[in-house]
Each structure stands twice: as structure tokens, then as C-alpha cells.
Amino acid sequence: MDSDVLLKLFRERAALLEGHFELASTWHSPFYLQCARVLQDPDLTHRLCVELIHPFQGQRIDKVVGPAMGGIIIAYETARVLGVQAIYAERKEAVLELRRGFQIEKDENVLLVEDVVTTGGSILELFDLCQNLGAKVVGFASLMDRTGGEFHFPFPLKSLAQVDFPTYEKNQCPLCEKGVPVVKPGSQKIKQ
């Protein structure tokens, strides 16, 4: 699957939003990828996750791990395709941790997955968490890579699509300077 095909799927499902958004990374952008609108289709989600694991064929993967919220569905379906367990890490006081009795055993091979990677902060934090628990991370995978090649991971990021959408730090956002109201999808409007 290439970037054009995946972006077409996002457009068809009204999942490529335009406006002024605060991303999970706290950066701002005129574009937002609302993956939940794509992932609400179980058959499509399955097909995307089958594609997502192609670069990892032949590797032993014991568990698939994603960050909450965006990585939960991707982790679950990818793990289902692989026939392994899926778990996710949640934020508690701004730090990712395993909760709900989830565990990673020493020397387990884990694949880290995410829906969209923008700055790479969550996936790197997840990498550190898994390594600190003794896991062997076999790779990173995401539906969409919007890092623009600016971020370097300990392993190559394998994504179904790369998109080059502009992102801005809050204090350098031209949309903020113009007074365009900012929205954080999944939350209420943010007041300037």
C-alpha cells in the first residue's frame, strides 16, 4: 500500500481533517489524521494490519505493544493477525506505564505499533519502557509517518504511508498568529 492509496482511504472516511489542530505531541498543524474513523471498519483495520506486519515476516514476535489511545486498536489487530498477545501502555501523570495487569517478560520479543507518528515521543517512551522491563524490541510500525524524516529511531520506522504535513511548535504556529481557533480532536476546543 502506498501513501496515495492510504490518504484516499482517509479522505473517503472523512478522516483527513483540515483546520487548526493541536496534536497529541502538543505541536500544531493545519491537518489532522483521525485514525479512529478508519479503524471503525474491522475489515479495513484487518487489511491494514496485515500490510503493517509485512516488514517483520520471519521475525519472532511474542507481543505487540502500543500506546493508549492511538495504538490500542492497531496493537490488538496486529497481534490477532500474528496470533500473539496485545497490550498497551497508558499515561499516568504524563508518563507511559503498563497498567491493568499487563506485563512484559524478560527477553520477550515485542513489536511497537502506533497509528500516527509525528514527533516520535510516544513511541520512544514506549521503547524505553519495554527495554527497561527486559524486552527485546524488534521494531516500530505505524499506519502513518508524519515525521518528515526528521526523527531518528533506534530501529527504522516501518509505516504504511509517509505524509509531509506541516507541524509547528505552539510558539511558532502561523495559525495561532492569525488567531485561528485551535481544536484538539477528542477534546473540547482549546481556548487561546
Stockholm file with secondary structure:
# STOCKHOLM 1.0

chainA/1-192         MDSDVLLKLFRERAALLEGHFELASTWHSPFYLQCARVLQDPDLTHRLCVELIHPFQGQRIDKVVGPAMGGIIIAYETARVLGVQAIYAERKEAVLELRRGFQIEKDENVLLVEDVVTTGGSILELFDLCQNLGAKVVGFASLMDRTGGEFHFPFPLKSLAQVDFPTYEKNQCPLCEKGVPVVKPGSQKIKQ
#=GR chainA/1-192 SS CCHHHHHHHHHHTTCEEEEEEECTTSCEEEEEECHHHHHTCHHHHHHHHHHHTGGGTTSCCCEEEEETTHHHHHHHHHHHHHTSEEEEEEEETTEEEECTTCCCCTTCEEEEEEEEESSSHHHHHHHHHHHHTTCEEEEEEEEEECSTTCCCCSSCEEEEEECCCCCBCGGGCHHHHTTCCEECTTSCEECC
#=GC SS_cons         CCHHHHHHHHHHTTCEEEEEEECTTSCEEEEEECHHHHHTCHHHHHHHHHHHTGGGTTSCCCEEEEETTHHHHHHHHHHHHHTSEEEEEEEETTEEEECTTCCCCTTCEEEEEEEEESSSHHHHHHHHHHHHTTCEEEEEEEEEECSTTCCCCSSCEEEEEECCCCCBCGGGCHHHHTTCCEECTTSCEECC
//
